[in-house]
Amino acid sequence: MTIPSIVGAGLIVIGAGLGIGKIGGSAMDAIARQPEASGKIQTAMLIAAALIEGIGFAALFAA
């Protein structure tokens, strides 16, 4: 593995972590405001997190 690919992989992991963290925080804020909509919010959060993870894995394979 070369240095540029290691740096690229690190940036990918950092970006995916930040994205999932932002989704989780926003979902918790939304659930705190509307507890009755928690099921729909959690479903949307999991779908978005799965998409970010998929893009992260694809980018890691490309790096």
Rosetta silent file (secondary structure, phi, psi, omega in degrees, C-alpha in Angstrom):
SEQUENCE: MTIPSIVGAGLIVIGAGLGIGKIGGSAMDAIARQPEASGKIQTAMLIAAALIEGIGFAALFAA
SCORE:     score description
SCORE:     0.000 S_00000001
   1 L     0.000  134.670 -179.159    0.000    0.000    0.000 S_00000001
   2 L   -92.073  164.561 -178.145    1.367    3.397   -0.909 S_00000001
   3 H   -60.328  -45.560  179.628    1.264    6.542    1.201 S_00000001
   4 H   -61.437  -35.057  179.084   -1.351    8.351   -0.973 S_00000001
   5 H   -72.072  -32.611  176.714   -3.724    5.398   -0.755 S_00000001
   6 H   -67.356  -43.187  178.170   -3.289    5.233    3.029 S_00000001
   7 H   -64.019  -41.947  178.413   -4.034    8.959    3.325 S_00000001
   8 H   -62.299  -42.493  178.394   -7.040    8.550    1.017 S_00000001
   9 H   -63.399  -39.904  178.236   -8.368    5.643    3.071 S_00000001
  10 H   -63.704  -42.765  177.950   -7.972    7.690    6.251 S_00000001
  11 H   -64.219  -37.312  178.212   -9.860   10.632    4.769 S_00000001
  12 H   -63.033  -46.097 -179.028  -12.632    8.308    3.617 S_00000001
  13 H   -64.766  -40.592  178.345  -13.035    6.827    7.097 S_00000001
  14 H   -63.807  -44.598  179.743  -13.026   10.284    8.703 S_00000001
  15 H   -62.596  -43.455  178.786  -15.647   11.547    6.236 S_00000001
  16 H   -64.792  -40.849  178.840  -17.919    8.555    6.757 S_00000001
  17 H   -63.506  -42.222  177.792  -17.598    8.880   10.533 S_00000001
  18 H   -64.968  -40.483  179.742  -18.463   12.571   10.443 S_00000001
  19 H   -63.796  -46.017  179.913  -21.446   11.921    8.179 S_00000001
  20 H   -67.821  -36.892  177.023  -22.875    9.175   10.358 S_00000001
  21 H   -63.268  -40.403  178.476  -22.256   11.249   13.496 S_00000001
  22 H   -66.299  -41.110  177.936  -24.148   14.185   12.010 S_00000001
  23 H   -61.996  -45.424 -179.382  -27.050   11.938   11.035 S_00000001
  24 H   -62.712  -43.917  179.192  -27.192   10.423   14.526 S_00000001
  25 H   -64.358  -42.434  179.114  -27.101   13.795   16.253 S_00000001
  26 H   -66.263  -37.293  178.296  -29.758   15.264   14.003 S_00000001
  27 H   -65.584  -40.735  178.789  -31.969   12.225   14.515 S_00000001
  28 H   -65.466  -37.800  175.807  -31.690   12.518   18.290 S_00000001
  29 H   -63.048  -43.474 -179.270  -32.632   16.202   18.090 S_00000001
  30 H   -66.118  -39.139  178.670  -35.624   15.367   15.925 S_00000001
  31 H   -67.656  -35.057  178.038  -36.771   12.585   18.262 S_00000001
  32 H   -65.775  -33.547  179.584  -36.452   14.944   21.228 S_00000001
  33 H   -78.877  -37.742 -178.130  -38.729   17.435   19.464 S_00000001
  34 L  -133.425   81.727 -177.865  -41.266   14.861   18.204 S_00000001
  35 H   -61.122  -27.471 -178.559  -41.127   11.616   20.191 S_00000001
  36 H   -70.695  -16.300 -179.991  -44.207   10.254   18.410 S_00000001
  37 H  -101.735   18.269 -173.846  -42.310   10.224   15.085 S_00000001
  38 H   -63.596  -34.615  179.706  -39.334    8.284   16.423 S_00000001
  39 H   -62.891  -46.328  179.237  -40.018    5.184   14.311 S_00000001
  40 H   -67.149  -38.479 -179.434  -39.988    7.079   11.032 S_00000001
  41 H   -66.019  -44.088 -179.759  -36.950    9.114   12.075 S_00000001
  42 H   -64.537  -38.867  178.356  -34.974    6.010   13.056 S_00000001
  43 H   -62.901  -46.898  179.052  -35.842    4.289    9.783 S_00000001
  44 H   -63.829  -37.596  179.391  -34.690    7.268    7.732 S_00000001
  45 H   -64.583  -44.405 -179.196  -31.535    7.540    9.854 S_00000001
  46 H   -65.870  -38.589  177.883  -30.610    3.882    9.328 S_00000001
  47 H   -64.446  -45.335  179.460  -31.173    4.106    5.570 S_00000001
  48 H   -64.467  -40.338  179.212  -28.991    7.216    5.314 S_00000001
  49 H   -65.691  -38.579  178.102  -26.270    5.653    7.480 S_00000001
  50 H   -65.210  -39.339  177.506  -26.287    2.514    5.335 S_00000001
  51 H   -64.862  -40.806  178.084  -25.901    4.598    2.182 S_00000001
  52 H   -64.880  -41.700  178.366  -22.961    6.485    3.687 S_00000001
  53 H   -63.067  -41.704  178.977  -21.330    3.214    4.734 S_00000001
  54 H   -61.739  -44.241  178.011  -21.810    1.788    1.233 S_00000001
  55 H   -66.037  -38.283  177.651  -20.205    4.804   -0.388 S_00000001
  56 H   -62.501  -43.899  178.510  -17.391    4.649    2.174 S_00000001
  57 H   -65.208  -41.842  179.084  -16.685    0.976    1.422 S_00000001
  58 H   -62.288  -41.289  179.357  -16.747    1.614   -2.331 S_00000001
  59 H   -68.341  -35.566  177.346  -14.321    4.496   -1.923 S_00000001
  60 H   -65.145  -39.675  177.325  -12.023    2.389    0.259 S_00000001
  61 H   -66.168  -35.194  178.710  -11.881   -0.300   -2.410 S_00000001
  62 H   -70.446  -33.079  179.558  -11.106    2.354   -5.013 S_00000001
  63 L   -73.872    0.000    0.000   -8.311    3.775   -2.861 S_00000001
